[in-house]
Amino acid sequence: PRSQVRFDGSHPKAVYHKDGPSTHFFRLANGNDEPPENHYGNWRYPPIVDWNGFPSTELRDKLMNADFGAATIKVTDKDDRFRNLLNNAKPAGIPFDPWA
């Protein structure tokens, strides 16, 4: 529940674990995570990935043009897929128009 989430200001505290080349895990922070065990010794707020340019539009375009075989990527604009998914997922009464 939200009442158990620890915050630093308005930022929820999440812990990232990496154990070897293939194991990655995120979890909510708890009382044993103070201070953070990174080399900075503090909570980090890295930039969020931005569709319009971070880390790069080249990376975005490469992702969107990749051939995933039978798999699909849901954010594609092909056949208005992403807009339809947004529209179908929103709760009733939400004044949001994905096509606006």
BAFITI-388386 format. One record per atom (N, C-alpha, C, O): x, y, z; atom name; residue number from 0. Coordinates in steps of 0.1 Angstrom, whole numbers, m for minus. Each point is the difference from the previous one (the first is absolute). Layout:
// BAFITI-388386
+-------+-------+-------+------+-----+
!     u !     v !     w ! site ! pos !
+-------+-------+-------+------+-----+
!     X !     Y !     Z !   CA ! NUM !
...
+-------+-------+-------+------+-----+
// end
This chain:
// BAFITI-388386
+-------+-------+-------+------+-----+
!     u !     v !     w ! site ! pos !
+-------+-------+-------+------+-----+
!     8 !   m12 !     0 !    N !   0 !
!    m8 !    12 !     0 !   CA !   0 !
!     9 !    13 !     0 !    C !   0 !
!    11 !     0 !     5 !    O !   0 !
!   m17 !    10 !   m10 !    N !   1 !
!     7 !    13 !    m1 !   CA !   1 !
!     5 !     5 !    13 !    C !   1 !
!    10 !     6 !     1 !    O !   1 !
!   m17 !    m9 !    10 !    N !   2 !
!     4 !     4 !    13 !   CA !   2 !
!    13 !    m6 !     5 !    C !   2 !
!     6 !     5 !     9 !    O !   2 !
!    m2 !   m16 !   m16 !    N !   3 !
!    13 !    m6 !     4 !   CA !   3 !
!    12 !     5 !    m9 !    C !   3 !
!    11 !    m4 !     2 !    O !   3 !
!   m14 !    12 !   m12 !    N !   4 !
!    10 !     4 !    m9 !   CA !   4 !
!     8 !    12 !     6 !    C !   4 !
!    m6 !     9 !     5 !    O !   4 !
!    19 !   m10 !    m4 !    N !   5 !
!     8 !    10 !     5 !   CA !   5 !
!     3 !    11 !   m11 !    C !   5 !
!     2 !    m4 !   m11 !    O !   5 !
!    m2 !    16 !    15 !    N !   6 !
!     2 !    11 !    m9 !   CA !   6 !
!    12 !     9 !     4 !    C !   6 !
!     3 !     1 !    12 !    O !   6 !
!     4 !     5 !   m21 !    N !   7 !
!     9 !    10 !     2 !   CA !   7 !
!    m6 !    12 !    m7 !    C !   7 !
!     1 !     2 !   m12 !    O !   7 !
!    m8 !     7 !    20 !    N !   8 !
!    m8 !    10 !    m6 !   CA !   8 !
!   m11 !    m6 !    m8 !    C !   8 !
!    m8 !    m7 !     6 !    O !   8 !
!     7 !    10 !   m19 !    N !   9 !
!   m11 !    m6 !    m8 !   CA !   9 !
!     4 !   m12 !    m8 !    C !   9 !
!    m7 !    m6 !    m8 !    O !   9 !
!    20 !     1 !    11 !    N !  10 !
!     5 !   m11 !    m8 !   CA !  10 !
!    m1 !   m13 !     8 !    C !  10 !
!     5 !    m1 !    11 !    O !  10 !
!   m12 !    m9 !   m16 !    N !  11 !
!    m1 !   m13 !     7 !   CA !  11 !
!    14 !    m6 !    m1 !    C !  11 !
!     7 !     0 !   m10 !    O !  11 !
!    m3 !    m6 !    21 !    N !  12 !
!    13 !    m7 !     0 !   CA !  12 !
!    m1 !   m14 !    m5 !    C !  12 !
!    m7 !    m8 !     5 !    O !  12 !
!    15 !     5 !   m15 !    N !  13 !
!     1 !   m13 !    m6 !   CA !  13 !
!    14 !    m5 !     0 !    C !  13 !
!    10 !     9 !    m2 !    O !  13 !
!    m7 !   m21 !     4 !    N !  14 !
!    13 !    m6 !     1 !   CA !  14 !
!     2 !    m9 !   m12 !    C !  14 !
!    m9 !    m8 !    m4 !    O !  14 !
!    20 !     9 !    m3 !    N !  15 !
!     4 !    m8 !   m12 !   CA !  15 !
!    11 !    m9 !     4 !    C !  15 !
!    10 !     4 !     5 !    O !  15 !
!   m12 !   m17 !    m7 !    N !  16 !
!    10 !   m10 !     2 !   CA !  16 !
!     5 !    m6 !   m13 !    C !  16 !
!    m8 !    m3 !    m9 !    O !  16 !
!    21 !     2 !     7 !    N !  17 !
!     6 !    m7 !   m11 !   CA !  17 !
!     9 !   m10 !     5 !    C !  17 !
!    10 !     3 !     6 !    O !  17 !
!   m12 !   m16 !    m9 !    N !  18 !
!     8 !   m11 !     5 !   CA !  18 !
!     5 !    m8 !   m13 !    C !  18 !
!    m7 !    m9 !    m4 !    O !  18 !
!    18 !    13 !    m1 !    N !  19 !
!     5 !    m7 !   m12 !   CA !  19 !
!    m6 !     6 !   m12 !    C !  19 !
!    m7 !    10 !     0 !    O !  19 !
!    10 !   m16 !   m12 !    N !  20 !
!    m4 !     6 !   m13 !   CA !  20 !
!   m15 !    m2 !    m3 !    C !  20 !
!    m5 !     8 !    m9 !    O !  20 !
!    m2 !   m17 !    16 !    N !  21 !
!   m14 !    m2 !    m5 !   CA !  21 !
!   m10 !     2 !    11 !    C !  21 !
!   m12 !     0 !    m3 !    O !  21 !
!    15 !     3 !    15 !    N !  22 !
!   m10 !     2 !    11 !   CA !  22 !
!    m1 !    14 !     3 !    C !  22 !
!     9 !     7 !     5 !    O !  22 !
!   m21 !    m1 !    m7 !    N !  23 !
!    m3 !    14 !     4 !   CA !  23 !
!   m13 !    m1 !     7 !    C !  23 !
!    m9 !    m7 !    m3 !    O !  23 !
!     8 !    16 !    14 !    N !  24 !
!   m12 !     0 !     8 !   CA !  24 !
!    m2 !    14 !     6 !    C !  24 !
!     9 !     6 !     5 !    O !  24 !
!   m22 !    m2 !    m6 !    N !  25 !
!    m4 !    13 !     7 !   CA !  25 !
!    m9 !    m4 !    11 !    C !  25 !
!    m8 !    m9 !    m1 !    O !  25 !
!     9 !    16 !    12 !    N !  26 !
!   m10 !    m1 !    11 !   CA !  26 !
!    m1 !    13 !     8 !    C !  26 !
!     9 !     9 !    m2 !    O !  26 !
!   m20 !    m7 !     9 !    N !  27 !
!    m1 !    12 !     8 !   CA !  27 !
!    10 !    m1 !    12 !    C !  27 !
!     3 !   m11 !     5 !    O !  27 !
!     1 !    23 !    m1 !    N !  28 !
!    10 !     1 !    11 !   CA !  28 !
!    m7 !    m3 !    13 !    C !  28 !
!   m12 !     1 !     2 !    O !  28 !
!    20 !    m6 !     7 !    N !  29 !
!    m4 !    m2 !    14 !   CA !  29 !
!    10 !     6 !    10 !    C !  29 !
!     9 !     6 !    m5 !    O !  29 !
!   m12 !    m8 !    18 !    N !  30 !
!     9 !     7 !    10 !   CA !  30 !
!    14 !    m5 !    m1 !    C !  30 !
!     9 !     7 !     5 !    O !  30 !
!    m6 !   m18 !   m11 !    N !  31 !
!    14 !    m5 !     0 !   CA !  31 !
!     8 !     6 !   m12 !    C !  31 !
!    11 !    m3 !    m2 !    O !  31 !
!   m18 !    11 !    m5 !    N !  32 !
!     7 !     6 !   m12 !   CA !  32 !
!     6 !    14 !     3 !    C !  32 !
!     4 !     7 !   m10 !    O !  32 !
!    m4 !    m3 !    22 !    N !  33 !
!     6 !    13 !     4 !   CA !  33 !
!    14 !    m2 !     6 !    C !  33 !
!     0 !    m8 !    10 !    O !  33 !
!    10 !    14 !   m14 !    N !  34 !
!     1 !     8 !   m12 !   CA !  34 !
!     0 !    m9 !   m12 !    C !  34 !
!     4 !   m12 !     1 !    O !  34 !
!    m7 !    17 !   m13 !    N !  35 !
!     1 !    m8 !   m12 !   CA !  35 !
!    14 !    m6 !    m2 !    C !  35 !
!    10 !     6 !     4 !    O !  35 !
!    m9 !   m18 !   m10 !    N !  36 !
!    13 !    m7 !    m1 !   CA !  36 !
!     7 !     3 !   m14 !    C !  36 !
!     7 !    m9 !    m5 !    O !  36 !
!    m9 !    21 !     0 !    N !  37 !
!     7 !     3 !   m13 !   CA !  37 !
!    12 !     8 !     4 !    C !  37 !
!     2 !     4 !    12 !    O !  37 !
!     7 !    m2 !   m22 !    N !  38 !
!    12 !     7 !     3 !   CA !  38 !
!    m2 !    15 !     3 !    C !  38 !
!    10 !     7 !     5 !    O !  38 !
!   m22 !    m2 !    m7 !    N !  39 !
!    m3 !    14 !     3 !   CA !  39 !
!    m4 !     2 !    14 !    C !  39 !
!     2 !    10 !     7 !    O !  39 !
!    m8 !   m21 !    m1 !    N !  40 !
!    m5 !     0 !    13 !   CA !  40 !
!   m13 !     8 !     2 !    C !  40 !
!    m4 !     4 !    11 !    O !  40 !
!    m3 !    m2 !   m22 !    N !  41 !
!   m13 !     8 !     0 !   CA !  41 !
!    m9 !    m6 !   m10 !    C !  41 !
!     4 !    m8 !    m9 !    O !  41 !
!   m17 !    13 !    10 !    N !  42 !
!   m10 !    m5 !   m10 !   CA !  42 !
!     3 !     8 !   m13 !    C !  42 !
!     3 !    12 !     0 !    O !  42 !
!    m4 !   m19 !   m11 !    N !  43 !
!     3 !     5 !   m14 !   CA !  43 !
!   m13 !     3 !    m8 !    C !  43 !
!   m10 !    m8 !     2 !    O !  43 !
!    10 !    18 !   m10 !    N !  44 !
!   m12 !     3 !    m8 !   CA !  44 !
!     5 !     2 !   m14 !    C !  44 !
!     1 !    12 !    m5 !    O !  44 !
!     1 !   m23 !    m2 !    N !  45 !
!     6 !     1 !   m14 !   CA !  45 !
!   m11 !     6 !   m10 !    C !  45 !
!   m12 !    m1 !     4 !    O !  45 !
!    16 !     6 !   m15 !    N !  46 !
!   m10 !     5 !   m10 !   CA !  46 !
!    m9 !   m12 !    m4 !    C !  46 !
!     4 !   m11 !    m1 !    O !  46 !
!   m16 !    15 !    m2 !    N !  47 !
!   m10 !   m10 !    m5 !   CA !  47 !
!     2 !    m1 !   m15 !    C !  47 !
!     3 !    10 !    m7 !    O !  47 !
!    m6 !   m22 !     2 !    N !  48 !
!     1 !    m1 !   m15 !   CA !  48 !
!   m11 !     8 !    m6 !    C !  48 !
!   m12 !    m1 !     5 !    O !  48 !
!    15 !     9 !   m15 !    N !  49 !
!   m10 !     9 !    m6 !   CA !  49 !
!    m2 !    m4 !   m15 !    C !  49 !
!    10 !    m1 !    m7 !    O !  49 !
!   m22 !    m1 !     4 !    N !  50 !
!    m3 !    m4 !   m14 !   CA !  50 !
!     5 !    10 !   m10 !    C !  50 !
!     4 !    m3 !   m11 !    O !  50 !
!    m3 !    16 !    14 !    N !  51 !
!     4 !    10 !    m9 !   CA !  51 !
!    15 !     3 !     0 !    C !  51 !
!     4 !    10 !    m6 !    O !  51 !
!     4 !   m18 !    12 !    N !  52 !
!    14 !     2 !    m2 !   CA !  52 !
!    10 !    m5 !    10 !    C !  52 !
!    12 !     0 !    m3 !    O !  52 !
!   m16 !    m5 !    14 !    N !  53 !
!    10 !    m5 !     9 !   CA !  53 !
!    m1 !   m15 !     1 !    C !  53 !
!   m12 !    m5 !     3 !    O !  53 !
!    22 !    m3 !    m5 !    N !  54 !
!    13 !     4 !    m2 !   CA !  54 !
!     3 !     5 !   m14 !    C !  54 !
!    10 !     7 !    m2 !    O !  54 !
!   m18 !   m12 !    m8 !    N !  55 !
!     2 !     6 !   m13 !   CA !  55 !
!   m12 !    m4 !    m9 !    C !  55 !
!    m6 !   m11 !     2 !    O !  55 !
!     4 !    19 !   m12 !    N !  56 !
!   m11 !    m4 !    m9 !   CA !  56 !
!     5 !   m11 !    m9 !    C !  56 !
!    m9 !    m8 !    m5 !    O !  56 !
!    22 !     6 !     3 !    N !  57 !
!     5 !   m11 !    m8 !   CA !  57 !
!    m3 !   m13 !     7 !    C !  57 !
!    m4 !   m10 !    m6 !    O !  57 !
!     5 !     9 !    19 !    N !  58 !
!    m3 !   m12 !     8 !   CA !  58 !
!   m15 !    m3 !    m1 !    C !  58 !
!    m4 !   m12 !    m2 !    O !  58 !
!    m4 !    22 !     3 !    N !  59 !
!   m15 !    m2 !    m1 !   CA !  59 !
!    m3 !    m5 !   m13 !    C !  59 !
!    m8 !   m10 !    m2 !    O !  59 !
!    13 !    16 !    m9 !    N !  60 !
!    m3 !    m4 !   m14 !   CA !  60 !
!     5 !   m14 !    m2 !    C !  60 !
!    m7 !    m8 !    m7 !    O !  60 !
!    18 !     4 !    12 !    N !  61 !
!     6 !   m14 !    m1 !   CA !  61 !
!   m10 !   m10 !     6 !    C !  61 !
!    m3 !   m10 !    m6 !    O !  61 !
!    m2 !    14 !    18 !    N !  62 !
!    m9 !    m9 !     7 !   CA !  62 !
!   m13 !    m2 !    m8 !    C !  62 !
!    m5 !   m11 !    m2 !    O !  62 !
!     0 !    22 !    m3 !    N !  63 !
!   m13 !     0 !    m7 !   CA !  63 !
!     1 !    m7 !   m13 !    C !  63 !
!   m10 !    m5 !    m6 !    O !  63 !
!    22 !     4 !     0 !    N !  64 !
!     1 !    m6 !   m13 !   CA !  64 !
!     6 !   m14 !     1 !    C !  64 !
!     3 !    m6 !   m11 !    O !  64 !
!    m1 !     1 !    23 !    N !  65 !
!     6 !   m13 !     1 !   CA !  65 !
!   m10 !   m11 !    m4 !    C !  65 !
!   m12 !     2 !     1 !    O !  65 !
!    17 !   m13 !    m6 !    N !  66 !
!    m8 !   m12 !    m3 !   CA !  66 !
!     0 !    m9 !    12 !    C !  66 !
!    10 !    m7 !     3 !    O !  66 !
!   m22 !     6 !     3 !    N !  67 !
!    m1 !    m9 !    12 !   CA !  67 !
!    m6 !   m14 !    m4 !    C !  67 !
!    m4 !    m7 !     9 !    O !  67 !
!     4 !     4 !   m22 !    N !  68 !
!    m6 !   m12 !    m4 !   CA !  68 !
!   m15 !     0 !     3 !    C !  68 !
!    m7 !     9 !    m4 !    O !  68 !
!     2 !   m20 !    11 !    N !  69 !
!   m14 !    m1 !     3 !   CA !  69 !
!    m4 !     9 !    12 !    C !  69 !
!   m12 !     3 !     2 !    O !  69 !
!    22 !     2 !     6 !    N !  70 !
!    m3 !     8 !    11 !   CA !  70 !
!    m3 !    14 !    m5 !    C !  70 !
!     3 !     4 !   m11 !    O !  70 !
!   m10 !     4 !    20 !    N !  71 !
!    m4 !    14 !    m4 !   CA !  71 !
!     5 !    10 !    11 !    C !  71 !
!     2 !    m4 !    11 !    O !  71 !
!    m1 !    16 !   m15 !    N !  72 !
!     3 !    11 !     9 !   CA !  72 !
!   m13 !     8 !     1 !    C !  72 !
!    m5 !     5 !   m11 !    O !  72 !
!     0 !    m3 !    23 !    N !  73 !
!   m14 !     6 !     1 !   CA !  73 !
!     0 !    15 !    m2 !    C !  73 !
!   m11 !     5 !    m3 !    O !  73 !
!    22 !     2 !     3 !    N !  74 !
!    m1 !    15 !    m2 !   CA !  74 !
!     1 !     4 !   m14 !    C !  74 !
!     2 !    12 !    m3 !    O !  74 !
!    m2 !   m21 !    m7 !    N !  75 !
!     1 !     4 !   m14 !   CA !  75 !
!   m13 !     8 !    m4 !    C !  75 !
!   m11 !    m2 !     5 !    O !  75 !
!    13 !    10 !   m15 !    N !  76 !
!   m11 !     7 !    m6 !   CA !  76 !
!    m7 !    m7 !   m11 !    C !  76 !
!   m10 !     4 !    m5 !    O !  76 !
!    15 !   m16 !     2 !    N !  77 !
!    m6 !    m8 !   m11 !   CA !  77 !
!   m14 !    m3 !     3 !    C !  77 !
!    m3 !    m6 !    11 !    O !  77 !
!    m6 !     9 !   m20 !    N !  78 !
!   m15 !    m2 !     2 !   CA !  78 !
!    m5 !     6 !    13 !    C !  78 !
!   m10 !    m5 !     6 !    O !  78 !
!    16 !    16 !    m2 !    N !  79 !
!    m5 !     7 !    13 !   CA !  79 !
!     1 !    m9 !    12 !    C !  79 !
!    m8 !     2 !     9 !    O !  79 !
!    16 !   m12 !    m9 !    N !  80 !
!     1 !   m10 !    11 !   CA !  80 !
!     1 !     7 !    13 !    C !  80 !
!    m8 !    m3 !     9 !    O !  80 !
!    18 !    12 !    m7 !    N !  81 !
!     2 !     6 !    13 !   CA !  81 !
!   m11 !     8 !     5 !    C !  81 !
!    m5 !    m1 !    11 !    O !  81 !
!    m1 !     9 !   m21 !    N !  82 !
!   m11 !     8 !     4 !   CA !  82 !
!   m12 !    m8 !     4 !    C !  82 !
!    m8 !     3 !     9 !    O !  82 !
!     5 !   m14 !   m16 !    N !  83 !
!   m11 !    m9 !     3 !   CA !  83 !
!     3 !    m6 !    14 !    C !  83 !
!   m10 !    m2 !     8 !    O !  83 !
!    22 !    m3 !    m5 !    N !  84 !
!     3 !    m6 !    13 !   CA !  84 !
!    m2 !    11 !    11 !    C !  84 !
!    m6 !    m4 !    10 !    O !  84 !
!    10 !    16 !   m12 !    N !  85 !
!    m2 !    10 !    10 !   CA !  85 !
!   m15 !     3 !     2 !    C !  85 !
!    m5 !     0 !    11 !    O !  85 !
!    m3 !     1 !   m22 !    N !  86 !
!   m14 !     2 !     1 !   CA !  86 !
!    m7 !   m11 !     7 !    C !  86 !
!    m9 !     2 !     9 !    O !  86 !
!    13 !   m15 !   m12 !    N !  87 !
!    m7 !   m11 !     6 !   CA !  87 !
!     4 !    m2 !    15 !    C !  87 !
!    m8 !    m6 !     8 !    O !  87 !
!    20 !    11 !    m4 !    N !  88 !
!     5 !    m2 !    14 !   CA !  88 !
!    m5 !    10 !    10 !    C !  88 !
!     0 !    m2 !    12 !    O !  88 !
!    m5 !    14 !   m17 !    N !  89 !
!    m4 !    10 !     9 !   CA !  89 !
!   m13 !    m3 !     7 !    C !  89 !
!    m9 !    m6 !    m6 !    O !  89 !
!     8 !    10 !    19 !    N !  90 !
!   m12 !    m3 !     7 !   CA !  90 !
!   m11 !     9 !    m6 !    C !  90 !
!     2 !    11 !    m6 !    O !  90 !
!   m15 !   m15 !     9 !    N !  91 !
!   m11 !     8 !    m5 !   CA !  91 !
!     0 !    14 !     7 !    C !  91 !
!     4 !     1 !    12 !    O !  91 !
!    m8 !     9 !   m19 !    N !  92 !
!    m1 !    13 !     5 !   CA !  92 !
!    13 !     8 !    m1 !    C !  92 !
!     0 !    12 !     5 !    O !  92 !
!    11 !   m17 !   m10 !    N !  93 !
!    12 !     7 !    m2 !   CA !  93 !
!    m1 !     8 !   m13 !    C !  93 !
!    m1 !    m6 !   m10 !    O !  93 !
!     3 !    19 !    11 !    N !  94 !
!    m1 !     9 !   m12 !   CA !  94 !
!    13 !     0 !    m7 !    C !  94 !
!     7 !    11 !     0 !    O !  94 !
!    m3 !   m22 !    m6 !    N !  95 !
!    13 !     0 !    m7 !   CA !  95 !
!    m3 !    m6 !   m14 !    C !  95 !
!    m6 !   m10 !    m2 !    O !  95 !
!    11 !    17 !    m8 !    N !  96 !
!    m2 !    m4 !   m14 !   CA !  96 !
!    14 !    m3 !    m6 !    C !  96 !
!     7 !     9 !    m3 !    O !  96 !
!    m3 !   m22 !     1 !    N !  97 !
!    13 !    m3 !    m5 !   CA !  97 !
!     2 !     5 !   m14 !    C !  97 !
!    11 !     1 !    m5 !    O !  97 !
!   m22 !     3 !    m3 !    N !  98 !
!     2 !     4 !   m13 !   CA !  98 !
!     1 !    16 !    m1 !    C !  98 !
!     2 !     5 !   m11 !    O !  98 !
!    m3 !     1 !    22 !    N !  99 !
!     0 !    15 !     0 !   CA !  99 !
!    14 !     5 !    m2 !    C !  99 !
!     3 !    12 !    m1 !    O !  99 !
+-------+-------+-------+------+-----+
// end
